[in-house]
Amino acid sequence: MDDTRYICVYCGSKSGADPCYTEAAVWLGKSIAARGYGLVYGGGAIGLMGTVADAVLAEGSPVVGVIPRNLMAREVGHAGLTELLVVDDMHERKAEMTARASAFVAMAGGYGTLEELFEMVAWSQLEIHRRPIGLLNTAGYFDGLTGFLDHAVTEGFLHSAHRNVLQISSDPAVLLQELL
């Protein structure tokens, strides 16, 4: 039986315009492995997704990818993982990733990354799960988002306790220390 604990990482299938995002993905992957965790993620071989997976694998920790059939070609399913699960749809993908995760981390990405992050935050708020959630704020990528969340608290749409569900750091090692 595999007793590995996994960090679920949500991030882009693109690398971004600034190489600092790729550097952060490598650093996050190494930090996950250094803490004795494996990675569960969206299963792609490209962009930040592929970079974080490769970094965890390079450090000798297991990586589980979960990818829907219709994204195998678009996100280029990673053939070198410890385990690659090909599932029917996004709902099954997210359910499998969530089931395996001890904690969640989002780093730079687009709509998909944000959707996955906010689903986990909403589920935490609703007490569907009690696992820690982190935001890797590389180069201030999420500054606008965190400002909006602060505004939602000020305007009375978000309790400060729920705002504080998200641990935020620009340093992957510090973020993981706060989460785990």
C-alpha positions as a Markdown table, in Angstrom:
| # | Residue | x | y | z |
|---|---|---|---|---|
| 1 | Met | 0.0 | 0.0 | 0.0 |
| 2 | Asp | 1.3 | 3.5 | -0.9 |
| 3 | Asp | 1.4 | 5.7 | 2.1 |
| 4 | Thr | 2.8 | 8.7 | 0.2 |
| 5 | Arg | 1.2 | 12.1 | 1.0 |
| 6 | Tyr | 0.6 | 14.3 | -2.0 |
| 7 | Ile | 0.5 | 18.0 | -2.6 |
| 8 | Cys | -2.0 | 19.0 | -5.3 |
| 9 | Val | -0.7 | 21.7 | -7.5 |
| 10 | Tyr | -2.9 | 23.8 | -9.8 |
| 11 | Cys | -1.0 | 25.8 | -12.4 |
| 12 | Gly | -0.8 | 26.8 | -16.1 |
| 13 | Ser | -0.3 | 24.6 | -19.1 |
| 14 | Lys | 1.7 | 27.5 | -20.4 |
| 15 | Ser | 5.0 | 28.8 | -19.0 |
| 16 | Gly | 4.2 | 32.5 | -18.9 |
| 17 | Ala | 6.1 | 35.4 | -20.4 |
| 18 | Asp | 8.7 | 35.7 | -17.6 |
| 19 | Pro | 11.1 | 32.9 | -16.9 |
| 20 | Cys | 10.6 | 33.5 | -13.1 |
| 21 | Tyr | 7.4 | 31.4 | -13.3 |
| 22 | Thr | 9.3 | 28.4 | -14.6 |
| 23 | Glu | 12.0 | 28.9 | -12.0 |
| 24 | Ala | 9.2 | 29.0 | -9.3 |
| 25 | Ala | 7.7 | 25.8 | -10.6 |
| 26 | Val | 11.1 | 24.1 | -10.4 |
| 27 | Trp | 11.6 | 25.4 | -6.9 |
| 28 | Leu | 8.1 | 24.3 | -5.8 |
| 29 | Gly | 8.7 | 20.8 | -7.2 |
| 30 | Lys | 12.0 | 20.5 | -5.3 |
| 31 | Ser | 10.5 | 21.8 | -2.2 |
| 32 | Ile | 7.6 | 19.3 | -2.4 |
| 33 | Ala | 10.1 | 16.4 | -2.7 |
| 34 | Ala | 12.4 | 17.8 | 0.0 |
| 35 | Arg | 9.5 | 17.7 | 2.5 |
| 36 | Gly | 8.9 | 14.0 | 1.6 |
| 37 | Tyr | 5.7 | 14.5 | -0.4 |
| 38 | Gly | 4.6 | 13.5 | -3.9 |
| 39 | Leu | 2.8 | 15.6 | -6.4 |
| 40 | Val | -0.7 | 15.1 | -7.8 |
| 41 | Tyr | -1.6 | 17.5 | -10.7 |
| 42 | Gly | -3.4 | 17.8 | -14.0 |
| 43 | Gly | -1.1 | 15.3 | -15.9 |
| 44 | Gly | 0.3 | 17.6 | -18.6 |
| 45 | Ala | 3.9 | 17.6 | -19.9 |
| 46 | Ile | 3.9 | 21.2 | -21.0 |
| 47 | Gly | 4.0 | 24.6 | -19.3 |
| 48 | Leu | 4.3 | 25.0 | -15.6 |
| 49 | Met | 2.4 | 21.7 | -15.1 |
| 50 | Gly | 5.2 | 19.8 | -16.9 |
| 51 | Thr | 7.9 | 21.8 | -15.2 |
| 52 | Val | 6.7 | 21.2 | -11.6 |
| 53 | Ala | 6.2 | 17.5 | -12.4 |
| 54 | Asp | 9.7 | 17.1 | -13.8 |
| 55 | Ala | 11.2 | 18.8 | -10.8 |
| 56 | Val | 9.5 | 16.5 | -8.4 |
| 57 | Leu | 10.4 | 13.4 | -10.4 |
| 58 | Ala | 14.1 | 14.6 | -10.7 |
| 59 | Glu | 14.2 | 14.6 | -6.8 |
| 60 | Gly | 12.9 | 11.0 | -6.7 |
| 61 | Ser | 9.4 | 11.6 | -5.4 |
| 62 | Pro | 6.3 | 10.2 | -7.0 |
| 63 | Val | 4.1 | 12.1 | -9.4 |
| 64 | Val | 0.5 | 11.3 | -10.2 |
| 65 | Gly | -1.1 | 13.0 | -13.1 |
| 66 | Val | -4.8 | 13.0 | -13.8 |
| 67 | Ile | -5.9 | 14.1 | -17.3 |
| 68 | Pro | -9.2 | 13.9 | -19.2 |
| 69 | Arg | -9.1 | 12.0 | -22.5 |
| 70 | Asn | -10.0 | 15.2 | -24.5 |
| 71 | Leu | -7.0 | 17.0 | -23.0 |
| 72 | Met | -4.4 | 14.3 | -23.7 |
| 73 | Ala | -3.3 | 15.9 | -27.0 |
| 74 | Arg | -3.8 | 19.6 | -26.0 |
| 75 | Glu | -1.9 | 19.4 | -22.7 |
| 76 | Val | 0.3 | 16.6 | -24.0 |
| 77 | Gly | -0.1 | 13.9 | -21.3 |
| 78 | His | 3.1 | 13.4 | -19.5 |
| 79 | Ala | 4.5 | 9.9 | -20.3 |
| 80 | Gly | 7.2 | 9.8 | -17.7 |
| 81 | Leu | 5.1 | 10.0 | -14.5 |
| 82 | Thr | 4.9 | 7.5 | -11.7 |
| 83 | Glu | 1.2 | 7.1 | -12.5 |
| 84 | Leu | -0.9 | 8.8 | -15.3 |
| 85 | Leu | -4.7 | 8.4 | -14.9 |
| 86 | Val | -6.7 | 9.1 | -18.0 |
| 87 | Val | -10.3 | 10.0 | -16.9 |
| 88 | Asp | -13.5 | 10.8 | -18.7 |
| 89 | Asp | -14.0 | 14.4 | -17.8 |
| 90 | Met | -12.9 | 17.4 | -15.7 |
| 91 | His | -15.2 | 16.5 | -12.8 |
| 92 | Glu | -13.6 | 13.1 | -12.5 |
| 93 | Arg | -10.1 | 14.7 | -12.8 |
| 94 | Lys | -10.8 | 17.2 | -10.0 |
| 95 | Ala | -12.4 | 14.5 | -7.8 |
| 96 | Glu | -9.4 | 12.2 | -8.1 |
| 97 | Met | -6.9 | 15.0 | -7.5 |
| 98 | Thr | -8.8 | 16.2 | -4.4 |
| 99 | Ala | -9.1 | 12.7 | -3.0 |
| 100 | Arg | -5.3 | 12.2 | -3.1 |
| 101 | Ala | -4.3 | 15.6 | -1.8 |
| 102 | Ser | -3.1 | 16.4 | 1.7 |
| 103 | Ala | -2.8 | 20.1 | 0.7 |
| 104 | Phe | -3.4 | 22.3 | -2.3 |
| 105 | Val | -1.2 | 24.9 | -3.9 |
| 106 | Ala | -2.0 | 27.2 | -6.8 |
| 107 | Met | 0.6 | 29.0 | -8.8 |
| 108 | Ala | 0.5 | 31.1 | -11.9 |
| 109 | Gly | -2.2 | 30.0 | -14.4 |
| 110 | Gly | -5.4 | 31.1 | -16.1 |
| 111 | Tyr | -9.1 | 30.3 | -15.8 |
| 112 | Gly | -8.6 | 26.6 | -15.0 |
| 113 | Thr | -6.1 | 27.3 | -12.2 |
| 114 | Leu | -8.4 | 29.9 | -10.7 |
| 115 | Glu | -11.5 | 27.7 | -11.0 |
| 116 | Glu | -9.7 | 24.8 | -9.3 |
| 117 | Leu | -8.3 | 27.0 | -6.5 |
| 118 | Phe | -11.7 | 28.6 | -5.7 |
| 119 | Glu | -13.5 | 25.3 | -5.7 |
| 120 | Met | -11.1 | 24.1 | -2.9 |
| 121 | Val | -11.4 | 27.5 | -1.1 |
| 122 | Ala | -15.2 | 27.3 | -1.3 |
| 123 | Trp | -15.2 | 23.7 | -0.1 |
| 124 | Ser | -13.0 | 24.7 | 2.8 |
| 125 | Gln | -15.4 | 27.5 | 3.7 |
| 126 | Leu | -18.3 | 25.1 | 3.6 |
| 127 | Glu | -16.3 | 22.6 | 5.7 |
| 128 | Ile | -16.4 | 19.9 | 2.9 |
| 129 | His | -12.7 | 19.5 | 3.6 |
| 130 | Arg | -10.2 | 20.9 | 6.1 |
| 131 | Arg | -6.9 | 20.7 | 4.2 |
| 132 | Pro | -4.6 | 23.6 | 3.8 |
| 133 | Ile | -4.6 | 25.8 | 0.7 |
| 134 | Gly | -1.7 | 27.9 | -0.5 |
| 135 | Leu | -1.1 | 30.5 | -3.2 |
| 136 | Leu | 2.4 | 30.8 | -4.6 |
| 137 | Asn | 2.5 | 34.5 | -5.5 |
| 138 | Thr | 5.5 | 34.6 | -7.8 |
| 139 | Ala | 6.5 | 38.1 | -8.9 |
| 140 | Gly | 3.3 | 39.5 | -7.5 |
| 141 | Tyr | 1.2 | 37.4 | -10.0 |
| 142 | Phe | -1.8 | 37.2 | -7.6 |
| 143 | Asp | -1.5 | 40.7 | -6.1 |
| 144 | Gly | -4.7 | 41.8 | -7.9 |
| 145 | Leu | -6.5 | 38.8 | -6.7 |
| 146 | Thr | -5.5 | 39.2 | -3.1 |
| 147 | Gly | -6.4 | 42.9 | -3.3 |
| 148 | Phe | -9.9 | 41.9 | -4.6 |
| 149 | Leu | -10.3 | 39.4 | -1.7 |
| 150 | Asp | -9.4 | 42.1 | 0.8 |
| 151 | His | -12.0 | 44.3 | -0.9 |
| 152 | Ala | -14.6 | 41.6 | -0.6 |
| 153 | Val | -13.9 | 41.5 | 3.1 |
| 154 | Thr | -14.2 | 45.3 | 3.4 |
| 155 | Glu | -17.5 | 45.2 | 1.5 |
| 156 | Gly | -18.9 | 42.5 | 3.7 |
| 157 | Phe | -19.1 | 39.7 | 1.2 |
| 158 | Leu | -16.3 | 37.6 | 2.7 |
| 159 | His | -15.6 | 36.9 | 6.3 |
| 160 | Ser | -12.0 | 37.6 | 7.3 |
| 161 | Ala | -11.7 | 34.1 | 8.6 |
| 162 | His | -12.6 | 32.7 | 5.2 |
| 163 | Arg | -10.2 | 35.2 | 3.5 |
| 164 | Asn | -7.4 | 33.8 | 5.7 |
| 165 | Val | -8.0 | 30.2 | 4.5 |
| 166 | Leu | -5.4 | 31.0 | 1.8 |
| 167 | Gln | -1.8 | 30.9 | 2.9 |
| 168 | Ile | 0.2 | 33.2 | 0.6 |
| 169 | Ser | 3.9 | 33.4 | 0.0 |
| 170 | Ser | 6.3 | 34.1 | -2.9 |
| 171 | Asp | 8.7 | 31.5 | -1.5 |
| 172 | Pro | 7.7 | 27.8 | -2.2 |
| 173 | Ala | 9.6 | 26.5 | 0.8 |
| 174 | Val | 8.0 | 29.1 | 3.2 |
| 175 | Leu | 4.6 | 28.4 | 1.7 |
| 176 | Leu | 4.9 | 24.6 | 2.3 |
| 177 | Gln | 6.2 | 25.3 | 5.8 |
| 178 | Glu | 3.1 | 27.3 | 6.5 |
| 179 | Leu | 0.8 | 24.7 | 5.0 |
| 180 | Leu | 2.3 | 21.5 | 6.4 |
